[in-house]
Amino acid sequence: MKHFLCKLSLCIILLFCFSARNYAQTPSAVGLKCEYLVNPIGIDATHPRLTWLMNDKAQGAAQSAYQLFISTDSAAVAAGKSNIMPPTKIASSSNLAVYNGQPLKPFTRYFWKVQLWNQAGKKLAPSAVSSFETGMLGMQNWQGTWISDHKGIAVNPAPYFRNTFKVNKTVRSARAYIAVAGLYELYLNGKKIGNHRLDPMYTRFDRRTLYVSYDVTQQLQSGKNAVGVLLGNGWYNHQSTAVWYYHQAPWRGRPAFCMDLRITYTDGSVETVKSGADWKTSLSPVVFNSIYTAEHYDGRLEQPGWNTAGFDDSKWEPVMVRSAPSMNIVSQAMQPIRAVDTISTKSVTKIDDNVWVFDMGRNISGVSQITVKGDSGTVIRLKHAERLNKNGHVDQSNIDMHYRPTDDKDPFQTDIFILGGHGEETFSPRFNYKGFQYIEVSSSKPIRIGKENIKVFFMHSDVEPVGMVKTSNPTINSIWWATNNSYLSNLFGYPTDCPQREKNGWTGDAHIASETGLYNFDGITVYEKWLADHRDEQQPNGVLPAVIPTAGWGYEWANGPDWTSTIAIIPYNIYLFYGDSKLLADNYNAIKKYVNHIDELYPTGLTTWGLGDWVPVKSVSPVELTSSAYYYTDASILAKAAKILGKQADYVKYTALSNKIRDAINAKYLDTQTGIYGKGLQTELSVPLYWGIVPDNMKHKVAANLAKRVAADNFHLDVGILGAKAILSALSDNGYPDVAYKIASQETFPSWGWWIKNGATTLYENWAIDAKSDISLNHIMFGEIGAWLYKGIAGIHPDPERPGFKNILLKPHFVEGLNEFTATHKGPYGNIISSWKRDGNTVTYKVTVPANSTAVISFPAGKVWLNGKPISNPALYKANAGSYVFEIK
């Protein structure tokens, strides 16, 4: 854990050092992105979003205007020319622009740069030239044919596909576009293309299919070339059986693909090598693969050189032409899954002559890799688990509870590697990932094996870290790290609940953890993709399933507003964090349908539809209270979205609806004399406070009651996941930050620190570590504490009136029991730093406000000095861009 923590800290330090180095250069625009990606290729957006940062360390630095230059000619852009969109100077401080020039053409690379003017009207140095490249821009531009082999869905071995082609002219550029129903690996002339894992991302395959684009210019050779594709099942052909019924998915089929390899020559001619009936296929050594369970590989079946030009494929079979899985094939414009970190074995224990248990030292999502020598036919089994039995063997009893195998041929989280007997052999799954800390390796014949023979790869969506927390409390530091570890372990092109037992896109877990994710990682591309999955799954009446995507499970259970509020909460959080209203606009009708449906079902404003405060410590709060609170939140966000998008009539309508819901909740559950909701449980008091349901004149009394309740519970938690989302901010936002910190920093049961003290490197599914159920050791549903460290102690909040941290609301809390705290968040305008240190009765508070943004600082009680001079109004200090050092006594 210490090794990884040091490595993570080093990566973050390097990230911010790189940012600092950029800021040390001549003032200009830096960090140019298109669709939140750096120099993307294969995008389908017809009006792509262009963003940048203002690199200017001057105090008060601000952008007064910008000018975009866009062309298909990089030299023209460098020279300040723009031939497809007028290079109009726009008087604006916004660093997000939407392309509105000539219609973009498919398969075209566009170059762009931005020119800025500062607050004094001075023209800054132009940015470096960046680029984006369009892809298909429509189904009509595909030339390839969907193909598969002639096998059925029950056939286990994964299929190979290959074809050859000639390159007789000089290549200027080459792009491969591949759409797959299932998973794949793409090869050119024997080399794997790209470093992505588990492409394409999981969608509702019969409603939306993703394609991936690659620059393969350097992989082509003069003369004869070979292209190879290996297909895996993924979620498309789910052969494992579990309670979620993915094996009965309506889209299920033998994996298939369509590919266009588009070659542009220096003479301007274009040739497309495409999938079709002339391809050939054979079964591969991947004799079984399941995204849910594991992968089996038989080294005796290898066909060396299968993906090279000189391979003899005379014994291979012709392919079968297939229909497309959907008529909506679109670009995968998002951060891919990668093997982000390599972890070596911490220790190995020999159980007997043929069984070893490897401890990786921490819980992760990903795959293992084994390198061994042995006789042909030796069967090696690698069983992955989160914990050990008393006898030293791995224990899967906490993670295999939903698996319903029909026989013993598909063991849970157990890879099977049959050696080919040709010297040193290496195996690692291609089409699977697992959640684990321990690997039990068993062999049918004696082999030599040690620590150096096993390593693992931490896999997840490769989102950029944008946050850092460091405190004087080691337990808090470990909680922050473990929270991020769980968040990443559950990010695979969509947010999941756990990387082992389910891998499901549980909606409740995701919206609860969304702020934690956004403070720590640049995850907008993943969330935009997942909200498109929401729109694919929404019923005509507005109902959403509890897990997304789904094969059909979850429409009739677990999908009330306390869970499926993802449709509103996440788009609004993206708006707050990025200042970008596109996701709100894209989902506006879906939010509206959902809210209207609840209104039809529950006209009183109170709803009992939902799961309630899942996995509580001991006390159970009313489902009607918590679900109605989320219904209020959805209606309130819908009203805000209507105002943002200029829909005045809807703004009036849904403001009235949200007021009706709030009034109904308060009429039934709030005792206005005592300031107590319901029985006064922690969740009953914190949820109305957090979601803005408590009347303004009652907030102080309700918060005081919450603080008293927490004190009566010995400053320990008595909540489930909905209460855990609310309680810390409910206290710190309403005058009790010290009480919130006491809860957050506890190290005895029940608490986050209790997990850490018992060896946790991720967050758990249950407060009780010895619970009989709900005991996955890598869940994110209790992960709000990761966001609260930024909000409740550092006090970094987006301003709804100027979102995207254009204006930062800083409300730091110098809590008792903590001497130092630093939080950094890289927002759309740059690094925001809120850092404080206590020295006796004095607190030194350091703030950095990035260029082109402002901040309003609300200091706690005390006298505040800046540069030796007292501040007259410390409750509302307005700061322009720059760095500040305050003293509070």
Buried (B, 14 or more C-beta within 10 A) or exposed (E): BEEBBEEBBEBBEEBBEEBEEBBEEEBBBBBBBBBBBEBBBBBBBEEBBBBBBBBBBBEBBBBBBBBBBBBBBBEBBBEEEBBBBEBEEEEEBBBBBEBEBEEBEBBEBBBBBBBBBBBEEEEBEBBEBBBBBBBBBEEEBBBBBBBBBEBEBEBBBBBBBBBBBEBEEEBBBBBBBBBBBBBBBBBBBBEBBBEBBBBBBBBBBBBBBBBBBBBBEEBBEEEBBBBBBBBBBBBBBBBBBBEBBBBEBEBBBBBBBBBBBBBBBEEEEEBBBBBBEEBBBBBBBBBBBBBBBBBBBBBEBBBEEBBBBEBEBEEBBEBBBBEBBBEBBBBBBBBBBBBBBEBEBBEBBEBEEBBBBBBBBBBBBBBBBBBBBBEEBBBBBBBBBBBBEEEBBBBBEBBBBEBEBEEEEBBBBBBBBBBBBEEEBEBBBBBBBBBBBBBBBBBBEEBEBEBEBBBBBBBBBBBEBBBBBBBBBEBBBBBBBBBBBBBBBBBBBBBBBBBBBBBBBBBBBBBBBBBBBBBBBBBBBBBBBBBBBBBBBBEEEBBBBBBBBBBBBBBEEBBBBBBBBBBBBBBBBBBBBBBBBBBBBBBBEBBBBBBBBBBEEBEEBBBBBBBBBBBBBEBEBBBBBBBBBBBBBBBBBBBBBBBBBEBEEBBEBBBEBBBBBBBBBBEBBBEEEEBBBBEBBBBBBBBBBBBBBBBEEBBEBBBBBBBBBBEEBEBBBBBBBBBBBBBBBBBBBBBBBBBBBBBBBBBEBBBBBBBBBEEBBBBBBBBBBEEEEBBBBBBBBBBBBBBBBBBBBBBBBBBEEBBBBBBBBBBBBBBEEBEBBBBBBBBBBBBBBBBBBBEEEEBBBBBBBBBBBBBBBBBBEEEBBBEEEEBEEBEEBEBBBBEBEBBBE
